[in-house]
């Protein structure tokens, strides 16, 4: 994967994350308690769905941060090298996730 291909993939993923955020806005909204129209179990289910949507938002935010950092590394000519040891990251690993910042050995604590 070239830097240009990685940059295009990262930018496309950023756009997907923005769209996912837009779609899930309603799911993350506060749960209103309407005793007369919604039973206790329905409210609990709505609150659980809200919590799951919020957790997904946190994961998307973390991914956006990783993508932004990868785009900076591309611009600086540092993309594709492990941030921990400085060795090249395997192409298969970068193809799987171009925002990855460490080689397999460093990621596994080795």
Phi and psi restraints in degrees (range 20) as a CNS / XPLOR table:
assign (resid 1 and name C) (resid 2 and name N)
       (resid 2 and name CA) (resid 2 and name C) 1.0 -82.9 20.0 2
assign (resid 2 and name N) (resid 2 and name CA)
       (resid 2 and name C) (resid 3 and name N) 1.0 167.1 20.0 2
assign (resid 2 and name C) (resid 3 and name N)
       (resid 3 and name CA) (resid 3 and name C) 1.0 -61.3 20.0 2
assign (resid 3 and name N) (resid 3 and name CA)
       (resid 3 and name C) (resid 4 and name N) 1.0 -39.9 20.0 2
assign (resid 3 and name C) (resid 4 and name N)
       (resid 4 and name CA) (resid 4 and name C) 1.0 -63.5 20.0 2
assign (resid 4 and name N) (resid 4 and name CA)
       (resid 4 and name C) (resid 5 and name N) 1.0 -41.6 20.0 2
assign (resid 4 and name C) (resid 5 and name N)
       (resid 5 and name CA) (resid 5 and name C) 1.0 -65.3 20.0 2
assign (resid 5 and name N) (resid 5 and name CA)
       (resid 5 and name C) (resid 6 and name N) 1.0 -41.9 20.0 2
assign (resid 5 and name C) (resid 6 and name N)
       (resid 6 and name CA) (resid 6 and name C) 1.0 -63.4 20.0 2
assign (resid 6 and name N) (resid 6 and name CA)
       (resid 6 and name C) (resid 7 and name N) 1.0 -44.1 20.0 2
assign (resid 6 and name C) (resid 7 and name N)
       (resid 7 and name CA) (resid 7 and name C) 1.0 -61.5 20.0 2
assign (resid 7 and name N) (resid 7 and name CA)
       (resid 7 and name C) (resid 8 and name N) 1.0 -44.3 20.0 2
assign (resid 7 and name C) (resid 8 and name N)
       (resid 8 and name CA) (resid 8 and name C) 1.0 -62.6 20.0 2
assign (resid 8 and name N) (resid 8 and name CA)
       (resid 8 and name C) (resid 9 and name N) 1.0 -42.3 20.0 2
assign (resid 8 and name C) (resid 9 and name N)
       (resid 9 and name CA) (resid 9 and name C) 1.0 -65.2 20.0 2
assign (resid 9 and name N) (resid 9 and name CA)
       (resid 9 and name C) (resid 10 and name N) 1.0 -40.7 20.0 2
assign (resid 9 and name C) (resid 10 and name N)
       (resid 10 and name CA) (resid 10 and name C) 1.0 -67.3 20.0 2
assign (resid 10 and name N) (resid 10 and name CA)
       (resid 10 and name C) (resid 11 and name N) 1.0 -41.4 20.0 2
assign (resid 10 and name C) (resid 11 and name N)
       (resid 11 and name CA) (resid 11 and name C) 1.0 -66.0 20.0 2
assign (resid 11 and name N) (resid 11 and name CA)
       (resid 11 and name C) (resid 12 and name N) 1.0 -40.0 20.0 2
assign (resid 11 and name C) (resid 12 and name N)
       (resid 12 and name CA) (resid 12 and name C) 1.0 -62.9 20.0 2
assign (resid 12 and name N) (resid 12 and name CA)
       (resid 12 and name C) (resid 13 and name N) 1.0 -41.1 20.0 2
assign (resid 12 and name C) (resid 13 and name N)
       (resid 13 and name CA) (resid 13 and name C) 1.0 -66.3 20.0 2
assign (resid 13 and name N) (resid 13 and name CA)
       (resid 13 and name C) (resid 14 and name N) 1.0 -36.9 20.0 2
assign (resid 13 and name C) (resid 14 and name N)
       (resid 14 and name CA) (resid 14 and name C) 1.0 -58.1 20.0 2
assign (resid 14 and name N) (resid 14 and name CA)
       (resid 14 and name C) (resid 15 and name N) 1.0 -44.6 20.0 2
assign (resid 14 and name C) (resid 15 and name N)
       (resid 15 and name CA) (resid 15 and name C) 1.0 -63.2 20.0 2
assign (resid 15 and name N) (resid 15 and name CA)
       (resid 15 and name C) (resid 16 and name N) 1.0 -39.4 20.0 2
assign (resid 15 and name C) (resid 16 and name N)
       (resid 16 and name CA) (resid 16 and name C) 1.0 -62.8 20.0 2
assign (resid 16 and name N) (resid 16 and name CA)
       (resid 16 and name C) (resid 17 and name N) 1.0 -40.9 20.0 2
assign (resid 16 and name C) (resid 17 and name N)
       (resid 17 and name CA) (resid 17 and name C) 1.0 -64.7 20.0 2
assign (resid 17 and name N) (resid 17 and name CA)
       (resid 17 and name C) (resid 18 and name N) 1.0 -39.0 20.0 2
assign (resid 17 and name C) (resid 18 and name N)
       (resid 18 and name CA) (resid 18 and name C) 1.0 -61.9 20.0 2
assign (resid 18 and name N) (resid 18 and name CA)
       (resid 18 and name C) (resid 19 and name N) 1.0 -43.8 20.0 2
assign (resid 18 and name C) (resid 19 and name N)
       (resid 19 and name CA) (resid 19 and name C) 1.0 -65.4 20.0 2
assign (resid 19 and name N) (resid 19 and name CA)
       (resid 19 and name C) (resid 20 and name N) 1.0 -40.9 20.0 2
assign (resid 19 and name C) (resid 20 and name N)
       (resid 20 and name CA) (resid 20 and name C) 1.0 -62.8 20.0 2
assign (resid 20 and name N) (resid 20 and name CA)
       (resid 20 and name C) (resid 21 and name N) 1.0 -38.6 20.0 2
assign (resid 20 and name C) (resid 21 and name N)
       (resid 21 and name CA) (resid 21 and name C) 1.0 -61.8 20.0 2
assign (resid 21 and name N) (resid 21 and name CA)
       (resid 21 and name C) (resid 22 and name N) 1.0 -44.9 20.0 2
assign (resid 21 and name C) (resid 22 and name N)
       (resid 22 and name CA) (resid 22 and name C) 1.0 -60.7 20.0 2
assign (resid 22 and name N) (resid 22 and name CA)
       (resid 22 and name C) (resid 23 and name N) 1.0 -43.3 20.0 2
assign (resid 22 and name C) (resid 23 and name N)
       (resid 23 and name CA) (resid 23 and name C) 1.0 -66.1 20.0 2
assign (resid 23 and name N) (resid 23 and name CA)
       (resid 23 and name C) (resid 24 and name N) 1.0 -37.1 20.0 2
assign (resid 23 and name C) (resid 24 and name N)
       (resid 24 and name CA) (resid 24 and name C) 1.0 -90.5 20.0 2
assign (resid 24 and name N) (resid 24 and name CA)
       (resid 24 and name C) (resid 25 and name N) 1.0 1.5 20.0 2
assign (resid 24 and name C) (resid 25 and name N)
       (resid 25 and name CA) (resid 25 and name C) 1.0 -52.9 20.0 2
assign (resid 25 and name N) (resid 25 and name CA)
       (resid 25 and name C) (resid 26 and name N) 1.0 -46.1 20.0 2
assign (resid 25 and name C) (resid 26 and name N)
       (resid 26 and name CA) (resid 26 and name C) 1.0 -64.7 20.0 2
assign (resid 26 and name N) (resid 26 and name CA)
       (resid 26 and name C) (resid 27 and name N) 1.0 -37.8 20.0 2
assign (resid 26 and name C) (resid 27 and name N)
       (resid 27 and name CA) (resid 27 and name C) 1.0 -67.7 20.0 2
assign (resid 27 and name N) (resid 27 and name CA)
       (resid 27 and name C) (resid 28 and name N) 1.0 -27.3 20.0 2
assign (resid 27 and name C) (resid 28 and name N)
       (resid 28 and name CA) (resid 28 and name C) 1.0 -88.7 20.0 2
assign (resid 28 and name N) (resid 28 and name CA)
       (resid 28 and name C) (resid 29 and name N) 1.0 -5.5 20.0 2
assign (resid 28 and name C) (resid 29 and name N)
       (resid 29 and name CA) (resid 29 and name C) 1.0 -64.7 20.0 2
assign (resid 29 and name N) (resid 29 and name CA)
       (resid 29 and name C) (resid 30 and name N) 1.0 153.3 20.0 2
assign (resid 29 and name C) (resid 30 and name N)
       (resid 30 and name CA) (resid 30 and name C) 1.0 -57.5 20.0 2
assign (resid 30 and name N) (resid 30 and name CA)
       (resid 30 and name C) (resid 31 and name N) 1.0 143.3 20.0 2
assign (resid 30 and name C) (resid 31 and name N)
       (resid 31 and name CA) (resid 31 and name C) 1.0 -83.5 20.0 2
assign (resid 31 and name N) (resid 31 and name CA)
       (resid 31 and name C) (resid 32 and name N) 1.0 124.4 20.0 2
assign (resid 31 and name C) (resid 32 and name N)
       (resid 32 and name CA) (resid 32 and name C) 1.0 -89.9 20.0 2
assign (resid 32 and name N) (resid 32 and name CA)
       (resid 32 and name C) (resid 33 and name N) 1.0 140.0 20.0 2
assign (resid 32 and name C) (resid 33 and name N)
       (resid 33 and name CA) (resid 33 and name C) 1.0 -97.3 20.0 2
assign (resid 33 and name N) (resid 33 and name CA)
       (resid 33 and name C) (resid 34 and name N) 1.0 109.1 20.0 2
assign (resid 33 and name C) (resid 34 and name N)
       (resid 34 and name CA) (resid 34 and name C) 1.0 -119.0 20.0 2
assign (resid 34 and name N) (resid 34 and name CA)
       (resid 34 and name C) (resid 35 and name N) 1.0 92.3 20.0 2
assign (resid 34 and name C) (resid 35 and name N)
       (resid 35 and name CA) (resid 35 and name C) 1.0 -55.4 20.0 2
assign (resid 35 and name N) (resid 35 and name CA)
       (resid 35 and name C) (resid 36 and name N) 1.0 -36.9 20.0 2
assign (resid 35 and name C) (resid 36 and name N)
       (resid 36 and name CA) (resid 36 and name C) 1.0 -78.3 20.0 2
assign (resid 36 and name N) (resid 36 and name CA)
       (resid 36 and name C) (resid 37 and name N) 1.0 -23.7 20.0 2
assign (resid 36 and name C) (resid 37 and name N)
       (resid 37 and name CA) (resid 37 and name C) 1.0 -111.8 20.0 2
assign (resid 37 and name N) (resid 37 and name CA)
       (resid 37 and name C) (resid 38 and name N) 1.0 -14.7 20.0 2
assign (resid 37 and name C) (resid 38 and name N)
       (resid 38 and name CA) (resid 38 and name C) 1.0 -131.7 20.0 2
assign (resid 38 and name N) (resid 38 and name CA)
       (resid 38 and name C) (resid 39 and name N) 1.0 129.6 20.0 2
assign (resid 38 and name C) (resid 39 and name N)
       (resid 39 and name CA) (resid 39 and name C) 1.0 -75.1 20.0 2
assign (resid 39 and name N) (resid 39 and name CA)
       (resid 39 and name C) (resid 40 and name N) 1.0 168.7 20.0 2
assign (resid 39 and name C) (resid 40 and name N)
       (resid 40 and name CA) (resid 40 and name C) 1.0 -59.4 20.0 2
assign (resid 40 and name N) (resid 40 and name CA)
       (resid 40 and name C) (resid 41 and name N) 1.0 -43.4 20.0 2
assign (resid 40 and name C) (resid 41 and name N)
       (resid 41 and name CA) (resid 41 and name C) 1.0 -66.8 20.0 2
assign (resid 41 and name N) (resid 41 and name CA)
       (resid 41 and name C) (resid 42 and name N) 1.0 -36.1 20.0 2
assign (resid 41 and name C) (resid 42 and name N)
       (resid 42 and name CA) (resid 42 and name C) 1.0 -64.9 20.0 2
assign (resid 42 and name N) (resid 42 and name CA)
       (resid 42 and name C) (resid 43 and name N) 1.0 -40.0 20.0 2
assign (resid 42 and name C) (resid 43 and name N)
       (resid 43 and name CA) (resid 43 and name C) 1.0 -65.7 20.0 2
assign (resid 43 and name N) (resid 43 and name CA)
       (resid 43 and name C) (resid 44 and name N) 1.0 -41.6 20.0 2
assign (resid 43 and name C) (resid 44 and name N)
       (resid 44 and name CA) (resid 44 and name C) 1.0 -62.7 20.0 2
assign (resid 44 and name N) (resid 44 and name CA)
       (resid 44 and name C) (resid 45 and name N) 1.0 -41.1 20.0 2
assign (resid 44 and name C) (resid 45 and name N)
       (resid 45 and name CA) (resid 45 and name C) 1.0 -62.7 20.0 2
assign (resid 45 and name N) (resid 45 and name CA)
       (resid 45 and name C) (resid 46 and name N) 1.0 -43.5 20.0 2
assign (resid 45 and name C) (resid 46 and name N)
       (resid 46 and name CA) (resid 46 and name C) 1.0 -63.2 20.0 2
assign (resid 46 and name N) (resid 46 and name CA)
       (resid 46 and name C) (resid 47 and name N) 1.0 -39.6 20.0 2
assign (resid 46 and name C) (resid 47 and name N)
       (resid 47 and name CA) (resid 47 and name C) 1.0 -68.1 20.0 2
assign (resid 47 and name N) (resid 47 and name CA)
       (resid 47 and name C) (resid 48 and name N) 1.0 -37.9 20.0 2
assign (resid 47 and name C) (resid 48 and name N)
       (resid 48 and name CA) (resid 48 and name C) 1.0 -65.6 20.0 2
assign (resid 48 and name N) (resid 48 and name CA)
       (resid 48 and name C) (resid 49 and name N) 1.0 -42.9 20.0 2
assign (resid 48 and name C) (resid 49 and name N)
       (resid 49 and name CA) (resid 49 and name C) 1.0 -63.6 20.0 2
assign (resid 49 and name N) (resid 49 and name CA)
       (resid 49 and name C) (resid 50 and name N) 1.0 -38.2 20.0 2
assign (resid 49 and name C) (resid 50 and name N)
       (resid 50 and name CA) (resid 50 and name C) 1.0 -62.9 20.0 2
assign (resid 50 and name N) (resid 50 and name CA)
       (resid 50 and name C) (resid 51 and name N) 1.0 -44.5 20.0 2
assign (resid 50 and name C) (resid 51 and name N)
       (resid 51 and name CA) (resid 51 and name C) 1.0 -62.6 20.0 2
assign (resid 51 and name N) (resid 51 and name CA)
       (resid 51 and name C) (resid 52 and name N) 1.0 -40.0 20.0 2
assign (resid 51 and name C) (resid 52 and name N)
       (resid 52 and name CA) (resid 52 and name C) 1.0 -65.7 20.0 2
assign (resid 52 and name N) (resid 52 and name CA)
       (resid 52 and name C) (resid 53 and name N) 1.0 -40.3 20.0 2
assign (resid 52 and name C) (resid 53 and name N)
       (resid 53 and name CA) (resid 53 and name C) 1.0 -64.6 20.0 2
assign (resid 53 and name N) (resid 53 and name CA)
       (resid 53 and name C) (resid 54 and name N) 1.0 -38.4 20.0 2
assign (resid 53 and name C) (resid 54 and name N)
       (resid 54 and name CA) (resid 54 and name C) 1.0 -66.8 20.0 2
assign (resid 54 and name N) (resid 54 and name CA)
       (resid 54 and name C) (resid 55 and name N) 1.0 -38.9 20.0 2
assign (resid 54 and name C) (resid 55 and name N)
       (resid 55 and name CA) (resid 55 and name C) 1.0 -64.3 20.0 2
assign (resid 55 and name N) (resid 55 and name CA)
       (resid 55 and name C) (resid 56 and name N) 1.0 -40.3 20.0 2
assign (resid 55 and name C) (resid 56 and name N)
       (resid 56 and name CA) (resid 56 and name C) 1.0 -63.1 20.0 2
assign (resid 56 and name N) (resid 56 and name CA)
       (resid 56 and name C) (resid 57 and name N) 1.0 -38.6 20.0 2
assign (resid 56 and name C) (resid 57 and name N)
       (resid 57 and name CA) (resid 57 and name C) 1.0 -61.8 20.0 2
assign (resid 57 and name N) (resid 57 and name CA)
       (resid 57 and name C) (resid 58 and name N) 1.0 -41.1 20.0 2
assign (resid 57 and name C) (resid 58 and name N)
       (resid 58 and name CA) (resid 58 and name C) 1.0 -63.9 20.0 2
assign (resid 58 and name N) (resid 58 and name CA)
       (resid 58 and name C) (resid 59 and name N) 1.0 -40.2 20.0 2
assign (resid 58 and name C) (resid 59 and name N)
       (resid 59 and name CA) (resid 59 and name C) 1.0 -65.5 20.0 2
assign (resid 59 and name N) (resid 59 and name CA)
       (resid 59 and name C) (resid 60 and name N) 1.0 -40.8 20.0 2
assign (resid 59 and name C) (resid 60 and name N)
       (resid 60 and name CA) (resid 60 and name C) 1.0 -64.7 20.0 2
assign (resid 60 and name N) (resid 60 and name CA)
       (resid 60 and name C) (resid 61 and name N) 1.0 -38.8 20.0 2
assign (resid 60 and name C) (resid 61 and name N)
       (resid 61 and name CA) (resid 61 and name C) 1.0 -63.0 20.0 2
assign (resid 61 and name N) (resid 61 and name CA)
       (resid 61 and name C) (resid 62 and name N) 1.0 -41.8 20.0 2
assign (resid 61 and name C) (resid 62 and name N)
       (resid 62 and name CA) (resid 62 and name C) 1.0 -64.0 20.0 2
assign (resid 62 and name N) (resid 62 and name CA)
       (resid 62 and name C) (resid 63 and name N) 1.0 -40.0 20.0 2
assign (resid 62 and name C) (resid 63 and name N)
       (resid 63 and name CA) (resid 63 and name C) 1.0 -66.8 20.0 2
assign (resid 63 and name N) (resid 63 and name CA)
       (resid 63 and name C) (resid 64 and name N) 1.0 -40.0 20.0 2
assign (resid 63 and name C) (resid 64 and name N)
       (resid 64 and name CA) (resid 64 and name C) 1.0 -60.1 20.0 2
assign (resid 64 and name N) (resid 64 and name CA)
       (resid 64 and name C) (resid 65 and name N) 1.0 -39.0 20.0 2
assign (resid 64 and name C) (resid 65 and name N)
       (resid 65 and name CA) (resid 65 and name C) 1.0 -64.4 20.0 2
assign (resid 65 and name N) (resid 65 and name CA)
       (resid 65 and name C) (resid 66 and name N) 1.0 -43.8 20.0 2
assign (resid 65 and name C) (resid 66 and name N)
       (resid 66 and name CA) (resid 66 and name C) 1.0 -62.7 20.0 2
assign (resid 66 and name N) (resid 66 and name CA)
       (resid 66 and name C) (resid 67 and name N) 1.0 -40.8 20.0 2
assign (resid 66 and name C) (resid 67 and name N)
       (resid 67 and name CA) (resid 67 and name C) 1.0 -65.1 20.0 2
assign (resid 67 and name N) (resid 67 and name CA)
       (resid 67 and name C) (resid 68 and name N) 1.0 -45.3 20.0 2
assign (resid 67 and name C) (resid 68 and name N)
       (resid 68 and name CA) (resid 68 and name C) 1.0 -59.7 20.0 2
assign (resid 68 and name N) (resid 68 and name CA)
       (resid 68 and name C) (resid 69 and name N) 1.0 -42.1 20.0 2
assign (resid 68 and name C) (resid 69 and name N)
       (resid 69 and name CA) (resid 69 and name C) 1.0 -65.3 20.0 2
assign (resid 69 and name N) (resid 69 and name CA)
       (resid 69 and name C) (resid 70 and name N) 1.0 -39.0 20.0 2
assign (resid 69 and name C) (resid 70 and name N)
       (resid 70 and name CA) (resid 70 and name C) 1.0 -66.0 20.0 2
assign (resid 70 and name N) (resid 70 and name CA)
       (resid 70 and name C) (resid 71 and name N) 1.0 -39.5 20.0 2
assign (resid 70 and name C) (resid 71 and name N)
       (resid 71 and name CA) (resid 71 and name C) 1.0 -63.9 20.0 2
assign (resid 71 and name N) (resid 71 and name CA)
       (resid 71 and name C) (resid 72 and name N) 1.0 -37.5 20.0 2
assign (resid 71 and name C) (resid 72 and name N)
       (resid 72 and name CA) (resid 72 and name C) 1.0 -64.2 20.0 2
assign (resid 72 and name N) (resid 72 and name CA)
       (resid 72 and name C) (resid 73 and name N) 1.0 -43.9 20.0 2
assign (resid 72 and name C) (resid 73 and name N)
       (resid 73 and name CA) (resid 73 and name C) 1.0 -61.6 20.0 2
assign (resid 73 and name N) (resid 73 and name CA)
       (resid 73 and name C) (resid 74 and name N) 1.0 -37.3 20.0 2
assign (resid 73 and name C) (resid 74 and name N)
       (resid 74 and name CA) (resid 74 and name C) 1.0 -63.3 20.0 2
assign (resid 74 and name N) (resid 74 and name CA)
       (resid 74 and name C) (resid 75 and name N) 1.0 -48.3 20.0 2
assign (resid 74 and name C) (resid 75 and name N)
       (resid 75 and name CA) (resid 75 and name C) 1.0 -62.1 20.0 2
assign (resid 75 and name N) (resid 75 and name CA)
       (resid 75 and name C) (resid 76 and name N) 1.0 -30.9 20.0 2
assign (resid 75 and name C) (resid 76 and name N)
       (resid 76 and name CA) (resid 76 and name C) 1.0 -91.3 20.0 2
assign (resid 76 and name N) (resid 76 and name CA)
       (resid 76 and name C) (resid 77 and name N) 1.0 -1.2 20.0 2
assign (resid 76 and name C) (resid 77 and name N)
       (resid 77 and name CA) (resid 77 and name C) 1.0 76.2 20.0 2
assign (resid 77 and name N) (resid 77 and name CA)
       (resid 77 and name C) (resid 78 and name N) 1.0 19.3 20.0 2
assign (resid 77 and name C) (resid 78 and name N)
       (resid 78 and name CA) (resid 78 and name C) 1.0 -106.6 20.0 2
assign (resid 78 and name N) (resid 78 and name CA)
       (resid 78 and name C) (resid 79 and name N) 1.0 -1.6 20.0 2
assign (resid 78 and name C) (resid 79 and name N)
       (resid 79 and name CA) (resid 79 and name C) 1.0 -68.4 20.0 2
assign (resid 79 and name N) (resid 79 and name CA)
       (resid 79 and name C) (resid 80 and name N) 1.0 140.6 20.0 2
assign (resid 79 and name C) (resid 80 and name N)
       (resid 80 and name CA) (resid 80 and name C) 1.0 96.4 20.0 2
assign (resid 80 and name N) (resid 80 and name CA)
       (resid 80 and name C) (resid 81 and name N) 1.0 -1.6 20.0 2
assign (resid 80 and name C) (resid 81 and name N)
       (resid 81 and name CA) (resid 81 and name C) 1.0 -116.4 20.0 2
assign (resid 81 and name N) (resid 81 and name CA)
       (resid 81 and name C) (resid 82 and name N) 1.0 139.5 20.0 2
assign (resid 81 and name C) (resid 82 and name N)
       (resid 82 and name CA) (resid 82 and name C) 1.0 -63.8 20.0 2
assign (resid 82 and name N) (resid 82 and name CA)
       (resid 82 and name C) (resid 83 and name N) 1.0 131.2 20.0 2
assign (resid 82 and name C) (resid 83 and name N)
       (resid 83 and name CA) (resid 83 and name C) 1.0 -70.1 20.0 2
assign (resid 83 and name N) (resid 83 and name CA)
       (resid 83 and name C) (resid 84 and name N) 1.0 -21.7 20.0 2
assign (resid 83 and name C) (resid 84 and name N)
       (resid 84 and name CA) (resid 84 and name C) 1.0 -87.0 20.0 2
assign (resid 84 and name N) (resid 84 and name CA)
       (resid 84 and name C) (resid 85 and name N) 1.0 -53.2 20.0 2
assign (resid 84 and name C) (resid 85 and name N)
       (resid 85 and name CA) (resid 85 and name C) 1.0 -107.5 20.0 2
assign (resid 85 and name N) (resid 85 and name CA)
       (resid 85 and name C) (resid 86 and name N) 1.0 -14.8 20.0 2
assign (resid 85 and name C) (resid 86 and name N)
       (resid 86 and name CA) (resid 86 and name C) 1.0 85.6 20.0 2
assign (resid 86 and name N) (resid 86 and name CA)
       (resid 86 and name C) (resid 87 and name N) 1.0 -4.1 20.0 2
assign (resid 86 and name C) (resid 87 and name N)
       (resid 87 and name CA) (resid 87 and name C) 1.0 -75.5 20.0 2
assign (resid 87 and name N) (resid 87 and name CA)
       (resid 87 and name C) (resid 88 and name N) 1.0 160.8 20.0 2
assign (resid 87 and name C) (resid 88 and name N)
       (resid 88 and name CA) (resid 88 and name C) 1.0 -66.7 20.0 2
assign (resid 88 and name N) (resid 88 and name CA)
       (resid 88 and name C) (resid 89 and name N) 1.0 141.8 20.0 2
assign (resid 88 and name C) (resid 89 and name N)
       (resid 89 and name CA) (resid 89 and name C) 1.0 -86.7 20.0 2
assign (resid 89 and name N) (resid 89 and name CA)
       (resid 89 and name C) (resid 90 and name N) 1.0 137.5 20.0 2
assign (resid 89 and name C) (resid 90 and name N)
       (resid 90 and name CA) (resid 90 and name C) 1.0 -56.4 20.0 2
assign (resid 90 and name N) (resid 90 and name CA)
       (resid 90 and name C) (resid 91 and name N) 1.0 138.3 20.0 2
assign (resid 90 and name C) (resid 91 and name N)
       (resid 91 and name CA) (resid 91 and name C) 1.0 -57.5 20.0 2
assign (resid 91 and name N) (resid 91 and name CA)
       (resid 91 and name C) (resid 92 and name N) 1.0 -40.9 20.0 2
assign (resid 91 and name C) (resid 92 and name N)
       (resid 92 and name CA) (resid 92 and name C) 1.0 -59.5 20.0 2
assign (resid 92 and name N) (resid 92 and name CA)
       (resid 92 and name C) (resid 93 and name N) 1.0 -38.6 20.0 2
assign (resid 92 and name C) (resid 93 and name N)
       (resid 93 and name CA) (resid 93 and name C) 1.0 -66.1 20.0 2
assign (resid 93 and name N) (resid 93 and name CA)
       (resid 93 and name C) (resid 94 and name N) 1.0 -42.7 20.0 2
assign (resid 93 and name C) (resid 94 and name N)
       (resid 94 and name CA) (resid 94 and name C) 1.0 -69.2 20.0 2
assign (resid 94 and name N) (resid 94 and name CA)
       (resid 94 and name C) (resid 95 and name N) 1.0 -35.9 20.0 2
assign (resid 94 and name C) (resid 95 and name N)
       (resid 95 and name CA) (resid 95 and name C) 1.0 -65.2 20.0 2
assign (resid 95 and name N) (resid 95 and name CA)
       (resid 95 and name C) (resid 96 and name N) 1.0 -37.6 20.0 2
assign (resid 95 and name C) (resid 96 and name N)
       (resid 96 and name CA) (resid 96 and name C) 1.0 -66.5 20.0 2
assign (resid 96 and name N) (resid 96 and name CA)
       (resid 96 and name C) (resid 97 and name N) 1.0 -42.9 20.0 2
assign (resid 96 and name C) (resid 97 and name N)
       (resid 97 and name CA) (resid 97 and name C) 1.0 -149.8 20.0 2
assign (resid 97 and name N) (resid 97 and name CA)
       (resid 97 and name C) (resid 98 and name N) 1.0 98.8 20.0 2
assign (resid 97 and name C) (resid 98 and name N)
       (resid 98 and name CA) (resid 98 and name C) 1.0 -66.6 20.0 2
assign (resid 98 and name N) (resid 98 and name CA)
       (resid 98 and name C) (resid 99 and name N) 1.0 -9.1 20.0 2
assign (resid 98 and name C) (resid 99 and name N)
       (resid 99 and name CA) (resid 99 and name C) 1.0 -90.7 20.0 2
assign (resid 99 and name N) (resid 99 and name CA)
       (resid 99 and name C) (resid 100 and name N) 1.0 -0.1 20.0 2
assign (resid 99 and name C) (resid 100 and name N)
       (resid 100 and name CA) (resid 100 and name C) 1.0 -62.9 20.0 2
assign (resid 100 and name N) (resid 100 and name CA)
       (resid 100 and name C) (resid 101 and name N) 1.0 141.5 20.0 2
assign (resid 100 and name C) (resid 101 and name N)
       (resid 101 and name CA) (resid 101 and name C) 1.0 -116.0 20.0 2
assign (resid 101 and name N) (resid 101 and name CA)
       (resid 101 and name C) (resid 102 and name N) 1.0 -7.7 20.0 2
assign (resid 101 and name C) (resid 102 and name N)
       (resid 102 and name CA) (resid 102 and name C) 1.0 -133.5 20.0 2
assign (resid 102 and name N) (resid 102 and name CA)
       (resid 102 and name C) (resid 103 and name N) 1.0 155.3 20.0 2
assign (resid 102 and name C) (resid 103 and name N)
       (resid 103 and name CA) (resid 103 and name C) 1.0 -75.6 20.0 2
assign (resid 103 and name N) (resid 103 and name CA)
       (resid 103 and name C) (resid 104 and name N) 1.0 168.6 20.0 2
assign (resid 103 and name C) (resid 104 and name N)
       (resid 104 and name CA) (resid 104 and name C) 1.0 -59.7 20.0 2
assign (resid 104 and name N) (resid 104 and name CA)
       (resid 104 and name C) (resid 105 and name N) 1.0 -44.5 20.0 2
assign (resid 104 and name C) (resid 105 and name N)
       (resid 105 and name CA) (resid 105 and name C) 1.0 -59.9 20.0 2
assign (resid 105 and name N) (resid 105 and name CA)
       (resid 105 and name C) (resid 106 and name N) 1.0 -47.9 20.0 2
assign (resid 105 and name C) (resid 106 and name N)
       (resid 106 and name CA) (resid 106 and name C) 1.0 -70.3 20.0 2
assign (resid 106 and name N) (resid 106 and name CA)
       (resid 106 and name C) (resid 107 and name N) 1.0 -35.5 20.0 2
assign (resid 106 and name C) (resid 107 and name N)
       (resid 107 and name CA) (resid 107 and name C) 1.0 -65.0 20.0 2
assign (resid 107 and name N) (resid 107 and name CA)
       (resid 107 and name C) (resid 108 and name N) 1.0 -31.4 20.0 2
assign (resid 107 and name C) (resid 108 and name N)
       (resid 108 and name CA) (resid 108 and name C) 1.0 -90.1 20.0 2
assign (resid 108 and name N) (resid 108 and name CA)
       (resid 108 and name C) (resid 109 and name N) 1.0 3.9 20.0 2
assign (resid 108 and name C) (resid 109 and name N)
       (resid 109 and name CA) (resid 109 and name C) 1.0 85.0 20.0 2
assign (resid 109 and name N) (resid 109 and name CA)
       (resid 109 and name C) (resid 110 and name N) 1.0 12.7 20.0 2
